[in-house]
Amino acid sequence: MSTSNAAPKTAMQRFLDGVERVGNMVPHPVVIFLILIVIVMVLSALFSAFGAAVTFERINAETHEIETATTEIRSLLNADGIRFLYASLIPNFMSFTAVGLMIAAMIGAGVAEESGLVTALIRKLVIVSPAWALTYILSLVGILSSIAADAGYLVLIPLAGVAYLAVGRNPLAGLALGFAAVAGAFTVNMLIKPLDAVLVEFTNDAARLVDSNSSIGLASNIWFSIVSVIFLAVVVALITDRMIAPRLGAYDPALAADGTTTEQGATLSAQESRGLYFAGLGLLGLIIVFCFLTIPSWGPLRNPDTGELIGNSPFMNGLIALIMLIFLVTGWCYGIGAGTLRTLTEVIGAIEKSIKNMGGTIFLFFVLSQFVAYFTYTNIGTVMALSLSGALQAANIGSLPLLLGFIVVVAIIDLLLTGAIAKWAIFAPVFVPLLMKLGVDPEAVLAAYRVGDSPMNAITPLNAYFALVVGFMQRYDRNAGVGTVVALMLPYVVWMFVLWTALFAVWQMLGLPWGL
């Protein structure tokens, strides 16, 4: 990547450059995960031979009862392990939900991109937004995108890169901004989302171990979440403008991979404006249809048992379908209006093109899915998580230091176990009762978990979308690699973790309400 000669680099910039160089010296991501698979196999055999195991209490996800369980390290090199390696190859890949989400999102996104809608929308956003506000807008939208589950990874991140390119800024900085916003604050939002329902339910199950009448609601962390969203949006934007963009400097289009568009016009043509008008009509029609499906009490996309729309409902659980339809419908309508994509055959061609371009990513996901499945099978991550939590529990310190230590432990474990629900099923029955006995509300423990669980998502290679972000980077810099992403994410991860933890500590010390 090119760098600006306007000013000498700071010590931090030189350090991050070194991290990038070292990181990019590592092999292709597929090779990395193949090596990791071998390491997991060897470690599982060694730990299993020494009988490594841990006994703990956990919440049964089906009965919501507290049960005692023993988890031991399982070897991948004994008879059972070899059978698992052989028989699970295809099931591992088929159950890797990131693949399905990515393909579904790209069906719509491919049409929107091929028709020219994405570029036109971004240029329109650039035209109507003050230059200083663009970074803040993208940061806020990225954090809020978690309402659509993982769709933010697939939609917002590449859009942020295009938006930066449209204003003459380095698109790698836009991609870094998008990744940090989407991944680093994934557990908070200004709205209630499906994840909240599961986390709250597990919290209540754990709280009843101490007080059978204890209960918190879906909005138990809403005030803290709203403030966190605004606070983190500003933090991500400032890091981008003050650290990431200066380090990257001016963008050199010659670095782009073959086929990547780097030319961005300053204004919209008459055809593009007409296309946006048609896209608006298509979006309006789609909104009317979904209003019919959701607003009435009998709406088929409401929860058939409770009637709720926000929370555990078909509408919220299938938001990726809505994202796909929005891009598909508006992309085709734009193509009709702008004359770029008129017939159904052309639309199908655009979809096929977008899917073909994902060949390398799909193969990487195939290997990654095997590693995740093998790592999960061995129970190495679970045993490590329980060992760390047990040490923290036995530390015999005050409630606030214990909460802060809990945040650190969750962050460390998040490097190995990225699933928010799986970790909370283990941590909740340990820390919620422990801290309740020290006078800490269950809402505070859940808020602490949200803080610890998010920032590391932007730097762990076990994040299912980490490799996808590497691919996004390589579109604009064919020399980009794992080291590029790690170096760009480090400032975000460190500052988001430190400042968000500080916000939590201040909130707890002031005794502010966590939610409703």
C-alpha positions in Angstrom: 0.0 0.0 0.0 1.2 3.5 -0.5 1.9 5.9 2.3 1.9 9.7 2.6 5.2 11.6 2.5 3.6 14.7 4.1 4.8 13.8 7.6 7.2 11.3 9.3 5.6 8.2 10.8 5.0 8.0 14.5 6.4 5.2 16.6 3.0 3.5 16.7 2.7 3.7 12.9 6.1 2.1 12.5 5.1 -0.6 15.0 1.9 -1.4 13.1 3.9 -1.4 9.8 6.1 -4.1 11.4 3.1 -6.1 12.6 1.8 -6.0 9.0 5.1 -7.1 7.5 5.5 -10.0 9.9 1.8 -11.0 9.5 1.9 -11.0 5.8 5.0 -13.2 5.8 2.8 -16.0 7.1 1.4 -18.5 4.5 -2.0 -18.3 2.8 -4.9 -18.5 5.3 -5.8 -22.0 4.0 -2.3 -23.1 4.9 -2.5 -21.5 8.3 -5.7 -23.3 9.2 -4.3 -26.6 8.0 -1.4 -26.1 10.3 -3.7 -25.2 13.1 -5.7 -28.4 12.5 -2.5 -30.4 12.9 -1.6 -28.5 16.1 -5.1 -29.1 17.6 -4.8 -32.8 16.7 -1.5 -33.1 18.5 -2.6 -31.1 21.6 -5.8 -33.0 21.9 -3.9 -36.3 22.0 -1.5 -35.0 24.6 -4.1 -33.5 26.9 -6.3 -36.5 26.6 -3.5 -38.8 27.5 -2.9 -36.8 30.7 -6.6 -36.9 31.5 -7.3 -33.2 31.4 -10.9 -32.5 32.5 -13.0 -30.0 34.4 -16.3 -30.3 36.3 -18.7 -27.4 36.3 -22.3 -26.3 36.4 -24.1 -25.1 33.2 -27.5 -24.1 31.9 -29.2 -26.7 29.7 -30.3 -24.8 26.6 -33.4 -26.9 26.2 -34.7 -27.3 29.8 -33.1 -24.2 31.3 -32.2 -26.2 34.3 -28.8 -26.0 36.0 -26.9 -29.3 35.6 -23.5 -30.5 36.6 -21.3 -31.7 33.8 -17.8 -32.9 33.3 -15.8 -31.9 30.2 -12.7 -33.7 29.3 -10.3 -33.2 26.4 -11.1 -35.5 23.6 -8.4 -36.8 21.3 -8.7 -36.5 17.6 -6.1 -39.3 17.1 -7.8 -42.2 18.9 -10.4 -44.4 17.3 -13.4 -42.2 18.1 -11.5 -39.1 16.9 -10.5 -40.6 13.6 -14.1 -41.7 13.0 -15.2 -38.1 13.7 -12.5 -36.7 11.3 -13.6 -39.0 8.6 -17.4 -38.9 8.9 -17.9 -35.2 9.7 -16.1 -33.7 6.7 -19.2 -32.7 4.8 -21.5 -32.1 7.9 -18.9 -29.7 9.3 -19.1 -27.6 6.1 -22.8 -27.8 5.7 -23.5 -26.7 9.2 -21.1 -23.7 8.9 -23.8 -21.0 8.8 -21.4 -18.3 7.6 -21.5 -20.0 4.1 -25.2 -19.9 3.8 -25.5 -16.3 5.1 -22.7 -15.2 2.7 -24.3 -16.8 -0.4 -27.8 -15.5 0.5 -26.5 -11.9 1.0 -24.4 -12.0 -2.1 -27.4 -13.0 -4.3 -28.9 -9.6 -3.6 -25.6 -7.7 -3.2 -24.4 -9.1 -6.5 -27.4 -7.6 -8.4 -27.1 -4.3 -6.5 -23.4 -4.1 -7.3 -23.6 -5.2 -11.0 -26.5 -2.8 -11.7 -24.6 0.1 -10.3 -26.9 0.8 -7.4 -24.2 0.4 -4.7 -21.9 2.9 -6.4 -24.7 5.4 -7.0 -26.0 5.1 -3.5 -22.6 5.7 -2.0 -22.0 8.7 -4.2 -25.4 10.1 -3.2 -24.5 9.6 0.4 -21.2 11.4 -0.2 -22.9 14.3 -2.0 -25.6 14.9 0.7 -23.3 14.3 3.8 -20.8 16.7 5.1 -17.3 15.3 4.5 -16.5 15.3 8.2 -19.7 13.3 9.1 -19.1 10.3 6.7 -16.9 8.4 9.0 -19.2 8.9 12.0 -22.3 7.9 9.9 -20.6 4.7 8.7 -19.4 3.8 12.2 -22.8 4.2 13.7 -24.6 2.3 10.9 -21.9 -0.5 11.2 -22.6 -1.0 14.9 -26.4 -0.9 14.4 -26.1 -3.5 11.6 -25.9 -6.2 14.3 -29.7 -6.1 14.4 -29.5 -8.1 11.2 -27.3 -10.7 12.7 -24.2 -11.3 10.5 -25.5 -9.3 7.5 -23.3 -6.3 8.5 -20.2 -8.3 7.8 -21.4 -9.0 4.3 -23.0 -5.7 3.4 -21.7 -2.8 5.5 -18.0 -3.6 5.4 -17.6 -3.5 1.6 -20.0 -0.5 1.4 -17.7 1.4 3.8 -14.7 0.7 1.4 -16.7 2.0 -1.6 -17.8 5.1 0.3 -14.2 6.0 1.2 -13.1 5.4 -2.3 -15.9 7.7 -3.5 -14.5 10.6 -1.5 -10.9 10.0 -2.6 -9.9 8.4 0.6 -8.1 5.0 1.0 -10.7 2.3 0.8 -8.7 0.1 3.1 -9.4 2.6 5.9 -13.1 2.3 5.1 -13.0 -1.5 5.3 -11.1 -1.3 8.6 -13.7 1.1 9.9 -16.6 -1.2 8.8 -15.0 -4.3 10.3 -14.3 -2.6 13.6 -17.8 -1.2 13.9 -19.6 -4.4 12.9 -17.4 -6.9 14.9 -16.1 -4.8 17.8 -19.5 -3.8 19.2 -21.6 -6.8 18.1 -23.4 -7.4 21.4 -24.9 -3.9 21.8 -27.5 -2.1 19.8 -30.2 0.6 20.2 -32.9 -2.0 19.5 -33.7 -5.4 21.0 -32.4 -8.2 18.9 -32.7 -12.0 19.0 -29.4 -12.4 20.8 -30.7 -10.4 23.7 -33.5 -12.8 24.3 -31.1 -15.8 24.7 -28.6 -13.9 26.9 -31.4 -12.6 29.2 -33.0 -16.0 29.5 -29.7 -17.6 30.5 -29.1 -14.8 33.0 -32.4 -15.4 34.6 -31.8 -19.1 34.9 -28.5 -18.4 36.6 -29.9 -15.6 38.9 -32.6 -18.0 40.2 -29.9 -20.1 41.8 -29.6 -17.3 44.4 -33.1 -15.9 44.3 -36.0 -17.9 42.9 -38.0 -14.7 42.2 -35.2 -12.9 40.5 -35.8 -11.9 36.9 -34.7 -9.3 34.3 -36.3 -8.2 31.1 -35.3 -8.0 27.5 -34.5 -4.3 27.9 -32.4 -4.8 31.1 -29.3 -3.4 29.4 -30.9 -1.0 26.9 -29.7 2.3 28.5 -26.1 1.0 28.7 -26.4 -0.4 25.2 -27.6 2.9 23.7 -24.9 4.9 25.3 -22.3 2.3 24.3 -23.4 2.4 20.7 -23.0 6.2 20.5 -19.8 6.1 22.5 -18.2 3.4 20.4 -19.3 5.0 17.2 -17.3 8.1 18.1 -14.3 6.0 19.3 -14.2 4.0 16.0 -14.5 7.1 13.9 -11.8 9.0 15.8 -9.4 6.0 15.6 -10.1 5.8 11.8 -9.4 9.5 11.2 -6.6 10.0 13.7 -4.7 6.7 13.4 -5.7 4.4 10.5 -6.2 6.9 7.7 -2.9 8.7 8.4 -1.0 5.5 8.5 -2.4 4.2 5.2 -2.0 7.6 3.4 -3.2 8.2 -0.1 -4.6 5.3 -2.1 -2.8 4.0 -5.2 -5.3 2.5 -7.6 -2.5 0.5 -9.2 -2.6 -1.8 -6.2 -6.1 -2.9 -6.9 -6.7 -6.5 -8.0 -7.8 -7.1 -11.6 -11.4 -6.3 -12.2 -11.8 -4.0 -9.2 -13.4 -0.7 -10.1 -11.5 2.3 -8.6 -12.9 5.1 -10.7 -15.6 7.1 -8.9 -17.4 10.0 -10.5 -18.1 13.1 -8.5 -21.8 13.6 -9.6 -24.7 11.5 -10.6 -25.8 11.3 -14.2 -29.5 11.6 -15.3 -29.7 7.8 -15.8 -28.3 7.2 -12.3 -30.7 9.6 -10.7 -33.6 7.9 -12.6 -32.3 4.5 -11.4 -32.3 5.7 -7.8 -35.8 6.9 -8.2 -36.9 3.5 -9.5 -35.0 1.8 -6.7 -36.8 4.0 -4.2 -40.1 2.8 -5.7 -39.0 -0.8 -5.4 -38.0 -0.3 -1.8 -41.4 1.3 -1.0 -43.2 -1.6 -2.6 -41.1 -4.1 -0.6 -41.8 -2.1 2.7 -45.5 -2.2 2.0 -45.4 -6.0 1.6 -43.5 -6.5 4.8 -45.7 -4.1 6.7 -48.6 -6.4 5.7 -46.7 -9.4 6.9 -45.6 -7.9 10.2 -47.8 -5.1 11.5 -51.2 -6.9 11.9 -51.5 -9.0 15.0 -52.0 -12.0 12.8 -49.0 -11.2 10.7 -47.2 -14.5 9.6 -43.8 -13.1 10.5 -44.8 -12.5 14.1 -44.1 -15.1 16.8 -47.1 -17.5 16.4 -47.2 -18.2 20.2 -46.5 -14.8 21.7 -47.4 -12.4 18.8 -44.1 -10.5 19.4 -42.3 -9.0 16.4 -39.0 -7.8 18.0 -37.2 -10.5 19.8 -37.8 -14.2 19.0 -39.9 -14.0 15.9 -39.7 -15.3 12.3 -39.1 -11.7 11.2 -36.0 -11.2 13.4 -34.7 -14.7 12.9 -34.9 -14.3 9.1 -33.6 -10.8 8.7 -30.9 -12.0 6.2 -33.8 -12.8 3.8 -35.0 -9.2 4.1 -31.5 -7.9 3.4 -31.2 -10.1 0.4 -34.6 -9.0 -1.0 -33.9 -5.3 -0.4 -30.7 -5.5 -2.5 -32.3 -7.8 -5.1 -35.4 -5.7 -5.6 -33.8 -2.3 -5.4 -30.9 -3.5 -7.6 -33.1 -4.7 -10.3 -35.3 -1.7 -10.1 -32.2 0.5 -10.4 -31.0 -1.4 -13.3 -34.4 -0.9 -15.1 -34.3 2.8 -14.4 -30.7 3.3 -15.3 -30.7 0.9 -18.2 -27.9 -1.3 -16.8 -29.9 -4.4 -15.8 -33.2 -4.8 -17.5 -34.1 -8.5 -18.0 -34.4 -11.4 -15.7 -31.6 -13.2 -17.7 -29.3 -10.2 -16.9 -30.2 -10.4 -13.2 -29.4 -14.1 -13.1 -26.1 -13.4 -14.9 -25.3 -10.8 -12.2 -26.0 -13.4 -9.4 -23.9 -16.0 -11.1 -21.0 -13.6 -11.5 -21.1 -12.7 -7.8 -21.2 -16.4 -6.8 -18.3 -17.2 -9.1 -16.2 -14.5 -7.5 -16.6 -16.3 -4.1 -14.9 -19.5 -5.1 -11.7 -18.9 -3.2 -13.7 -17.7 -0.1 -15.9 -20.8 -0.2 -12.9 -23.1 -0.3 -11.3 -21.2 2.6 -14.6 -21.5 4.6 -14.5 -25.3 3.9 -11.1 -25.6 5.6 -12.1 -23.1 8.4 -15.3 -25.1 9.1 -13.2 -28.2 9.7 -10.9 -26.4 12.1 -13.8 -24.9 14.1 -15.5 -28.3 14.3 -12.3 -30.1 15.3 -11.5 -27.5 17.9 -15.0 -27.7 19.3 -14.9 -31.5 19.4 -11.7 -31.6 21.5 -13.2 -29.3 24.2 -9.9 -27.5 24.5 -11.6 -24.1 24.5 -14.2 -25.1 27.1 -11.6 -26.5 29.5 -9.5 -23.3 29.2 -12.5 -21.1 29.7 -13.5 -23.0 32.9 -10.0 -23.0 34.2 -9.7 -19.3 33.9 -13.1 -18.6 35.3 -12.3 -20.9 38.3 -9.1 -19.0 39.0 -11.0 -15.7 38.9 -13.7 -16.9 41.1 -11.2 -18.0 43.7 -9.4 -14.7 43.7 -11.5 -13.3 46.6 -11.5 -9.7 45.5 -14.2 -7.0 45.5 -17.2 -6.8 43.2 -15.8 -4.1 40.8 -12.4 -5.7 40.4 -14.1 -9.0 40.0 -16.3 -7.6 37.2 -13.3 -6.1 35.5 -11.4 -9.3 35.8 -14.5 -11.1 34.4 -14.4 -8.8 31.4 -10.7 -9.6 30.8 -11.3 -13.4 31.0 -14.2 -13.2 28.6 -12.1 -11.2 26.2 -9.2 -13.7 26.3 -11.6 -16.7 25.8 -13.3 -14.8 22.9 -10.1 -15.4 20.9 -10.8 -19.1 21.1 -14.6 -19.4 21.5 -16.3 -16.7 19.5 -19.9 -17.8 20.0 -21.6 -15.3 22.4 -24.3 -17.8 23.4 -22.1 -20.8 24.0 -19.8 -18.8 26.3 -22.6 -17.2 28.3 -24.1 -20.7 28.9 -20.9 -21.5 30.7 -20.1 -18.2 32.4 -23.6 -17.3 33.6 -24.2 -20.0 36.2 -20.7 -19.2 37.6 -20.5 -15.4 37.7 -24.2 -14.3 38.0 -24.7 -16.1 41.4 -21.2 -15.2 42.6 -21.7 -11.5 42.0 -25.3 -11.4 43.2 -24.0 -12.6 46.5 -21.6 -9.6 46.5 -24.6 -7.3 45.9 -24.1 -6.9 42.1 -27.3 -6.9 40.0 -27.6 -9.6 37.2 -28.0 -6.7 34.7 -24.5 -5.5 35.6 -23.0 -9.0 35.0 -24.7 -9.3 31.6 -23.4 -5.8 30.7 -19.9 -6.8 31.7 -20.2 -9.9 29.5 -21.2 -7.7 26.5 -18.1 -5.6 27.0 -15.7 -8.5 27.1 -17.3 -10.5 24.3 -17.2 -7.9 21.5 -13.9 -6.1 20.7 -11.8 -9.3 20.2 -14.2 -10.3 17.4 -12.3 -7.9 15.2 -8.9 -9.6 15.6 -9.4 -13.4 16.2 -8.9 -15.5 13.1 -11.6 -17.8 14.5 -14.2 -15.2 13.5 -15.9 -16.8 10.6 -15.7 -13.5 8.6 -12.1 -12.7 9.3 -11.0 -14.4 6.1 -13.7 -12.6 4.2 -12.4 -9.3 5.3 -8.9 -10.3 4.1 -10.6 -10.9 0.7 -12.2 -7.5 0.8 -8.8 -5.9 1.5 -7.2 -7.8 -1.4 -9.7 -6.3 -3.9 -8.1 -2.9 -3.3 -4.6 -4.1 -2.4 -3.6 -7.4 -4.0 -0.7 -7.6 -1.6 -2.9 -7.4 1.5 -2.9 -10.4 3.8 -3.7 -11.5 7.4 -1.0 -9.2 8.7 -2.7 -6.2 7.0 -6.0 -6.9 8.8 -4.3 -7.6 12.1 -2.3 -4.4 12.0 -5.3 -2.3 11.0 -7.5 -3.9 13.7 -5.0 -3.7 16.7 -5.7 0.0 17.4 -9.4 -0.5 17.3 -9.3 -3.6 19.6 -7.1 -2.0 22.2 -8.8 1.4 22.4 -12.3 0.0 22.2 -11.6 -2.6 24.9 -9.9 -0.1 27.3 -12.4 2.8 26.8 -15.5 0.6 26.8 -14.3 -1.1 30.0 -13.7 2.3 31.5 -17.2 3.4 30.6 -18.5 0.2 32.3 -16.5 0.9 35.4 -17.8 4.5 35.7 -21.4 3.3 35.1 -21.1 0.7 37.8 -19.5 3.2 40.3 -22.1 5.8 39.7 -24.9 3.3 40.1 -26.6 4.3 36.8 -29.5 2.1 35.6 -28.5 -0.5 33.1 -31.9 -0.6 31.4 -35.6 -1.1 32.0 
